Amino acid sequence: VAAVRQGKFFEVDLEGVPADKARETAEEIARRVLSNPVIESFRVEVEP
Amino acid sequence: LNVGVVVFPGSNCDHDAYHVVKHVCGQEARFVWHKDRDLSGLDAVVLPGGFSYGDYLRTGAIARFSPVMGAVGEFAAKGGAVLGICNGFQILQEAGLLPGAMLRNRGVKFLSQPVHVRVERGQTIATEGLRAGEVLTMPIAHGEGNFYAPEEELDRLERAGQVVFRYTTADGRLDDAANVNGSAHAIAGVCNEAGNVVGLMPHPERAAEPLLGSADGRRVFEALVRSLQSRAMPA
């Protein structure tokens, strides 16, 4: 094992929001609160 | 001089900071609840150590949204003196008022021990009157104090003289073993470009009287007082 890095996984439920808007909202939450861009990156997946 | 000590839910060095300002340095001090937005009448603001909001998401990540932080940002923008200690430093990073971010300590473990830090720059609100090269002994107590910034940002910080404290040996030599948390460039404290916002991981408020094993921290608070006495404060 050369290196280990752990991360975080969040499930966010949005109600009555279309998929494109859900992605936009989730990305804003990830950018503003859930991640610190200096040390973290994030990826958003939207499930209907 | 009047120094405000912000109290977040989970702050645990607020009383220590208040004590040092008021009883050791003989200045006025008042607590500022994190929901307050009023910093009027204050010459400086201290963000103390602790575990704001439990530090569960990331250190300082939630506290930076506290109502008081908008006021702290405005206070800093006007040139007001802001000192962040440990968790307070992390909050200032999350708020974008100081550069870099903290990773877990190199050895993963929480470290609670005295360290030596070398003053890299006088003429900040935390080092006014101190000489570059002086070594102070103060305790650290953190799990996330491993200063990180991208290489180009580190270069920029070095060139701009924004590194204020570095972990060294007792005689001021850089040494990997003395850089206990593995910080990039052994950085223990930084300032913003103007030098009126300073953050450091060691706890000067826990080392401000001989009875506590070191009185070196008092010199940081005295530097703060000196810097306030020598500069025009925002209205």
Contacts between the chains, C-beta under 8 A, distances in Angstrom:
chain1	res1	chain2	res2	distance
A	33	B	57	7.4
A	33	B	61	6.8
A	33	B	62	8.0
A	33	B	65	7.7
A	34	B	57	7.1
A	36	B	58	5.9
A	36	B	61	7.0
A	36	B	94	6.7
A	36	B	101	5.2
A	38	B	93	7.7
A	38	B	100	6.4
A	38	B	101	3.8
A	38	B	148	6.9
A	38	B	149	6.7
A	38	B	150	7.7
A	39	B	101	4.5
A	39	B	103	6.1
A	39	B	148	5.8
